[in-house]
Amino acid sequence: MKKASAVPNDPPEVLELFSSIAALSSKANAFDGVVVRSVAIQYAKQNDFFSGAGAAKTGGRFNPIGLQAVYASLDYELNNCQNERANRSGPAKVQEQVLA
């Protein structure tokens, strides 16, 4: 995943957030576990399944446009809850998805 950086045009709170994250990164531990991620079939390509490119293109719940992010869950139940949350604007469309 490409490392994102704040650009000078970002508001002060974004610059502060990036600075705080950078200061904490040396204390982070690697995650060695299994995550669940569901995506629509048309986005389930090996090269971008975990790239974060789609979230960067459209923005997401926790990332602005331009910042790559991969949304995943620790279990299937949480994954389903997150999908329901993402579809709050209307009834969830039933579509084929890939879980990995």
Secondary structure as a PSIPRED ss2 file (coil, helix, strand):
# PSIPRED VFORMAT (PSIPRED V4.0)

   1 M C   1.000  0.000  0.000
   2 K C   1.000  0.000  0.000
   3 K C   1.000  0.000  0.000
   4 A C   1.000  0.000  0.000
   5 S C   1.000  0.000  0.000
   6 A C   1.000  0.000  0.000
   7 V C   1.000  0.000  0.000
   8 P C   1.000  0.000  0.000
   9 N C   1.000  0.000  0.000
  10 D C   1.000  0.000  0.000
  11 P C   1.000  0.000  0.000
  12 P H   0.000  1.000  0.000
  13 E H   0.000  1.000  0.000
  14 V H   0.000  1.000  0.000
  15 L H   0.000  1.000  0.000
  16 E H   0.000  1.000  0.000
  17 L H   0.000  1.000  0.000
  18 F H   0.000  1.000  0.000
  19 S H   0.000  1.000  0.000
  20 S H   0.000  1.000  0.000
  21 I H   0.000  1.000  0.000
  22 A H   0.000  1.000  0.000
  23 A H   0.000  1.000  0.000
  24 L H   0.000  1.000  0.000
  25 S H   0.000  1.000  0.000
  26 S H   0.000  1.000  0.000
  27 K H   0.000  1.000  0.000
  28 A C   1.000  0.000  0.000
  29 N C   1.000  0.000  0.000
  30 A C   1.000  0.000  0.000
  31 F C   1.000  0.000  0.000
  32 D C   1.000  0.000  0.000
  33 G C   1.000  0.000  0.000
  34 V C   1.000  0.000  0.000
  35 V C   1.000  0.000  0.000
  36 V E   0.000  0.000  1.000
  37 R C   1.000  0.000  0.000
  38 S E   0.000  0.000  1.000
  39 V E   0.000  0.000  1.000
  40 A E   0.000  0.000  1.000
  41 I H   0.000  1.000  0.000
  42 Q H   0.000  1.000  0.000
  43 Y H   0.000  1.000  0.000
  44 A C   1.000  0.000  0.000
  45 K C   1.000  0.000  0.000
  46 Q C   1.000  0.000  0.000
  47 N C   1.000  0.000  0.000
  48 D C   1.000  0.000  0.000
  49 F C   1.000  0.000  0.000
  50 F C   1.000  0.000  0.000
  51 S C   1.000  0.000  0.000
  52 G C   1.000  0.000  0.000
  53 A H   0.000  1.000  0.000
  54 G H   0.000  1.000  0.000
  55 A H   0.000  1.000  0.000
  56 A H   0.000  1.000  0.000
  57 K H   0.000  1.000  0.000
  58 T H   0.000  1.000  0.000
  59 G C   1.000  0.000  0.000
  60 G C   1.000  0.000  0.000
  61 R C   1.000  0.000  0.000
  62 F C   1.000  0.000  0.000
  63 N C   1.000  0.000  0.000
  64 P C   1.000  0.000  0.000
  65 I C   1.000  0.000  0.000
  66 G C   1.000  0.000  0.000
  67 L C   1.000  0.000  0.000
  68 Q C   1.000  0.000  0.000
  69 A C   1.000  0.000  0.000
  70 V C   1.000  0.000  0.000
  71 Y C   1.000  0.000  0.000
  72 A C   1.000  0.000  0.000
  73 S E   0.000  0.000  1.000
  74 L C   1.000  0.000  0.000
  75 D C   1.000  0.000  0.000
  76 Y H   0.000  1.000  0.000
  77 E H   0.000  1.000  0.000
  78 L H   0.000  1.000  0.000
  79 N H   0.000  1.000  0.000
  80 N H   0.000  1.000  0.000
  81 C H   0.000  1.000  0.000
  82 Q H   0.000  1.000  0.000
  83 N H   0.000  1.000  0.000
  84 E H   0.000  1.000  0.000
  85 R H   0.000  1.000  0.000
  86 A H   0.000  1.000  0.000
  87 N C   1.000  0.000  0.000
  88 R C   1.000  0.000  0.000
  89 S C   1.000  0.000  0.000
  90 G C   1.000  0.000  0.000
  91 P C   1.000  0.000  0.000
  92 A C   1.000  0.000  0.000
  93 K C   1.000  0.000  0.000
  94 V C   1.000  0.000  0.000
  95 Q C   1.000  0.000  0.000
  96 E C   1.000  0.000  0.000
  97 Q E   0.000  0.000  1.000
  98 V E   0.000  0.000  1.000
  99 L E   0.000  0.000  1.000
 100 A C   1.000  0.000  0.000
